[in-house]
């Protein structure tokens, strides 16, 4: 039975999903156009038709996955509940577990962006969007009197820096910390940044 004919948009989506999977398995340096083509049973030429180089495919795949994460983050941060609860939900979801494929992809992207200015710009823009989303909710919570915060963006920077650093440790050196410990540390950090008790955060 032949493959179902896909629209250009559907084909790009399929190729990007496959590229994300292959990058997670093989890493940016080792992944090839042929790997993405093989897993889908298509030709190298088809992949190159949509993404003329491996670098463009990698950049697009990274942006694709990161945008999906951003969409999920926005869903968490726009729930109809308090800012504290929304921030806690976001931080718990963001926190690394040592098993998250998404973190392997981010780390691969960070590494590759050291040598690829286009990827670096894409990754940097997406990173700023993450911080801006968190800062907006922190500002909302402060305005509503849930906590006091003079500089929401600085809080967002410190929280994401902590989570990113823990992610590198957990993903690169699996085993030293449990998921429960990781979540406890991230919640304690969030409570300190907001100037509230941990019990208030988890209530």
C-alpha positions in Angstrom: 0.0 0.0 0.0 1.4 3.4 -1.0 2.0 6.3 1.3 -0.8 8.7 1.9 -0.2 11.9 -0.1 0.4 14.8 2.4 0.0 18.5 2.0 3.2 20.6 2.1 2.3 21.6 5.7 1.6 18.1 6.8 4.8 16.8 5.2 6.9 19.5 6.9 5.3 18.6 10.2 6.1 14.9 9.7 9.7 15.7 8.8 10.2 18.0 11.8 8.8 15.4 14.2 11.1 12.8 12.8 14.1 15.2 12.9 13.3 16.0 16.6 13.3 12.3 17.4 16.5 11.6 15.6 18.3 14.6 17.2 17.2 13.3 20.6 18.6 9.8 19.8 21.7 10.7 17.9 22.6 14.2 18.8 22.9 17.2 16.5 26.5 16.4 15.4 25.7 12.8 14.4 22.2 13.1 12.9 22.1 13.0 9.1 19.5 13.8 6.5 19.5 10.1 5.7 18.5 9.2 9.2 15.4 11.4 9.0 14.5 10.1 5.6 15.0 6.5 6.6 12.8 6.5 9.6 9.9 7.9 7.4 10.7 5.7 4.4 11.2 8.7 2.1 14.1 9.8 0.0 16.9 12.1 1.0 15.8 14.4 -1.9 12.4 14.8 -0.3 13.9 16.0 3.0 16.2 18.4 1.1 13.3 19.7 -0.9 11.7 21.0 2.2 14.9 21.9 4.1 17.8 22.5 1.8 20.6 21.7 4.3 21.0 19.7 7.5 21.6 23.0 9.4 18.2 24.4 8.3 16.5 21.1 9.2 18.0 21.1 12.7 17.1 24.8 13.3 13.5 24.2 12.1 13.2 21.1 14.2 14.5 22.9 17.3 12.1 25.8 16.8 9.2 23.4 16.2 9.8 21.5 19.4 10.4 24.7 21.4 7.2 26.3 20.1 5.2 23.3 21.2 6.7 23.7 24.7 5.9 27.4 24.7 2.3 26.6 23.7 2.0 24.2 26.7 3.6 26.8 29.0 1.1 29.4 27.9 -1.8 27.0 28.6 -0.5 26.5 32.1 0.0 30.3 32.7 -3.4 31.3 31.4 -5.5 29.0 33.6 -8.3 30.7 35.6 -6.6 30.5 39.0 -4.2 32.5 41.1 -0.8 33.6 39.8 0.9 31.5 42.5 -0.8 28.3 41.4 -0.1 29.0 37.7 3.6 29.7 38.5 3.9 26.5 40.6 2.3 24.4 37.8 4.7 25.9 35.3 7.8 25.4 37.4 6.8 21.8 38.2 6.3 21.1 34.5 9.5 22.9 33.5 11.6 21.1 36.2 13.8 18.4 34.8 13.1 14.8 35.7 16.2 13.1 34.1 13.9 11.3 31.7 12.5 14.2 29.7 13.3 14.0 26.0 12.6 17.7 25.7 15.6 18.6 27.9 17.9 16.4 25.8 16.8 18.4 22.7 17.3 21.8 24.5 20.8 20.8 25.6 21.7 19.6 22.0 20.3 22.9 20.7 22.4 24.9 23.2 25.5 23.0 22.2 25.0 23.4 18.5 24.2 27.1 18.8 27.7 27.7 20.0 28.8 27.1 16.3 25.6 28.0 14.4 24.6 31.7 14.6 21.2 31.1 13.0 20.3 28.5 15.6 21.7 30.7 18.3 19.4 33.5 17.3 16.4 31.1 17.2 17.2 29.6 20.6 17.9 33.0 22.1 14.6 34.4 20.9 12.6 31.4 22.2 14.5 31.6 25.6 13.5 35.2 25.9 9.8 34.3 25.2 9.9 31.8 28.1 11.2 34.4 30.5 8.7 37.0 29.3 5.8 34.6 29.8 6.9 33.9 33.4 7.6 37.5 34.1 4.1 38.5 33.0 2.4 36.2 35.4 4.7 37.3 38.2 3.8 40.9 37.5 0.1 39.9 37.5 0.5 38.2 40.9 2.3 41.2 42.4 -0.3 43.6 41.1 -3.1 41.4 42.6 -1.4 41.5 46.0 -0.6 37.8 46.1 3.1 38.5 46.8 5.6 41.4 46.5 8.0 41.6 43.5 9.8 44.7 42.3 11.5 43.1 39.3 9.5 40.2 37.7 11.9 39.7 34.8 14.9 39.2 37.2 12.9 36.6 39.0 12.1 34.9 35.7 15.8 34.9 34.8 16.9 33.4 38.2 14.2 30.7 38.1 15.0 29.6 34.5 18.7 29.7 35.2 18.2 27.3 38.2 16.0 25.0 36.2 18.3 25.0 33.1 21.3 24.2 35.3 19.5 21.4 37.1 18.4 20.0 33.7 22.0 19.8 32.5 23.0 18.0 35.7 20.0 15.6 35.6 20.2 14.8 31.9 24.0 14.5 31.7 24.5 12.7 35.0 21.4 10.6 35.5 20.8 9.3 39.0 22.3 11.6 41.7 19.0 13.3 42.5 15.4 12.0 42.7 12.5 13.7 40.9 11.0 14.5 44.3 14.1 16.3 45.4 14.3 18.2 42.2 10.7 19.4 42.5 11.2 20.3 46.1 14.2 22.4 45.3 12.4 24.2 42.5 9.3 24.9 44.6 11.5 26.2 47.5 13.2 28.5 45.0 9.9 29.8 43.7 8.6 30.4 47.2 11.7 32.4 48.1 11.6 34.5 45.0 7.9 35.4 45.7 8.6 36.0 49.4 6.0 33.5 50.5 6.0 30.3 52.6 6.4 27.0 50.9 3.1 25.9 52.6 1.4 28.9 50.9 2.8 27.9 47.6 1.5 24.3 47.8 -1.9 25.2 49.4 
